[in-house]
Amino acid sequence: MSLRQEFPSRTLFAIFISITVFCGCKHATPPQPQQPDVILLQTGRLRGNVYPLTMREGVPLQHYQKISAIIGEIRREAEAKGIKVLLFDLGDSLTGSFASFATGSENMTDFFNHLNYDAIALGNLDADVDLGILATLKMPVLTPFRNAEGKPVPKTAQNALSIGPDDFCVFAVANFYGDLDPAKAPHRFPAWFGKGQRGKPYPVREYQELLSGGKEAALRVMTWMKFESPDAAPEHFLKMLRNGGLDLILAHRVYSGEMKDAWSAESLIRWNPPVSENILRENRGFSIVRTDLKRESGSWRVLGSRVLSANSIQAKPDAALATLLQRHQKTIETADKAIAKLPSALDKVALLDLILRCLATVEHADLVAYSPNSIRGELTQGELKASRLFGVLPWTSPISRLSLRPEEIERALAASPVAVLKKDGAAVDNDGFLHLVTGRFLAEVIRDTLALPEERLFIIPESSEFGFFAETLAKRFDELMAAPPQGWKTLEPESARNK
């Protein structure tokens, strides 16, 4: 049956007239998306994971050359249309991998400088960075930390800064853990910032004061590292940000290790102000979030925000960046020394026991402690190389000796879940102290929790890198594997007072 048979001609004519009148034209066209005035691109928590491409074996996915390509493509398209593009990194990116450890983070400065980032922020994983490396970055550095005097930490970074030309400006501030009080979760915050530095950094919380700076018409953004509450809007905090004129939050959420990757075409959380969210990739592949904004009636409106996965990027990889990073291969390979031969695999329990034995070799140690939560993996049978040891221990925390009075020990060990060994017959020294040996971070948390004077904590100089464990294992491996040091026994924190 033909259309003419199914519908009388007058009916067809009426339908045609109705469509024409409704559309206002003879040939209807779909509405065109609005062109943004600015595109914000954000990465975060790269964790130093930039290796030469020829070192793929045993190294997580390397997507940086694809990320560079898509950023270049977006920039070229935007320039042709007169759209501004700004590129941010939200932090936790300068350190964290064996590559960044071996190169002193030069692999990451090469990456950031080659991509011409407009600004990078710092996070707690950047706390061990050599501060001199920040001077080699071509872009300004945002920090979410201050010292006791209210000055930015590190001093070469800024708590707020303006980016862009006079006719268009972004005013940015940095955040770490929202408005979480460090006293309620001291283990989540860095205990120092900068290799070899002393002095506790404090997270910035005075955002209304900070946001009062910058040009009135500037796009005001906040970089929020460790964004962990997407389901419950912190209304009091958001109100303070609104009062400061904040337009947009650039956030990076860290999922737990048990959670699988989650991707969404829409990365915008519609709070007030809205949140453009990136996530941590479980396989350590990179992702980038694109947020389009338009200036309307004196304010900024988000047109859209989405995650761009490197797996879906079709742009031709950036060969120049891959070539630039190839120069680091020899440095990384040289640092990746063989430490020992493991006759059998070490699970997390066995590895924790081995670390406690290493700590027990430190001079003047009366107690040794280490957190099971700091063991990030297991060791397989066979050759143990430095990169593998680095991967299962907490980055490069130096070893420290903390002087405690007997009545302080139980409170100290309750500050964090730890495994503890105590030396038989340990007695207080002439000043009335027992000496606890552990990693620097735990020692700093204990010192801060008990409000102890700074001189009570001594950092073992030769352990300024993870090399303390490597050297001890290499020199005394057979002895340490055969049996724990003589005269040490397990100490439960709740029984410390009676010991």
C-alpha angles and dihedrals in degrees: 000000000000126000088247089056094045097047124033113237092247090056091051091049091051092051090049092050092048093052092046093050093045094050094040090224141064095244113039116215126194116252112268118236115253117259112241123230092215138017118206117201120193137187128173148173094027087156095208089294098153114119133166107271090238089067096065095127109100091356124113120251115300110214100151095106090055092047089052090050095052092046089053091049093051091048094051094048092046093049091054089055097041094250120147118232125197126184123206136179113207098209144260087091110104097069140018106092132081087244092059090044093052096044097040088244092301088128088062097044088052089052096047095043094047092052091046096229113199093218140346128206129212130235137184093275087062091060093099095051119125101249091217089068090065089068090063093060114101094208132066118268123226120206128192091202137088134183127237089276092055095251122136117270115245094031093221090064131069134229090215134011144172119238128190141033126307094264091054128023137177116203110203135190128182129232136189120198097346110255096333112147109238090216089065095052110017092164090066095061130069115260092207138003124223130026110288093003125135130203128075118264119220125211116248112251103158095093099147088059093046095047092056088079127080132051118318095238094045121124103247116212135170123208108218116195117190094027103181109156110067093143098053118050111216093226097185091052093045091050090055090050092049091050087055091053098250112172103185143008118218103203138184118201121203112211120203117262091252094058119091125230113285122199129186130180087219113056096172121112107201101225122135102279094028123238125226104202133203124183141215112258111227090215091047094243114149126251132183131206122217119203121185119204135183131199111233131168093344096311140081124253126194110231094186145326128205143164118248110207117208088222090065097043113117098184118116110265117255102255093181091061092047089052092049093053093047088079090074097060097091092047092052094045092049091052092049095084125173109251106179147329114259111214089199139006120279117219121200093274094051092044091052089052091050092051091051088053090052092051090049089064091065113110116259094011113156096166132016126199138180134172118242086212089066092065103094101182149343133274121237127220117273133034114013111209129190094250091056093049089048090053095058099040127070101272111267107328109160122229117258138190116218121198112220136176114233092251090055097055100083092047089048095052091046090060090083137004103267143161112235138196122191126200115239112250094012108167133186116267126236090284094051097255137134115203123232117197119202142124116307096246095057090043091053092048091052092046091050094044092052093039091233121172115263094244090068089074120072121187113214101239097213091052096063086122133034084266090099089075093041094051093045093049093047095049100039104021099126092046094047093048093048097056142335117265110286119259099029127118138180115270122200112214094229091056096048094103092060095048 
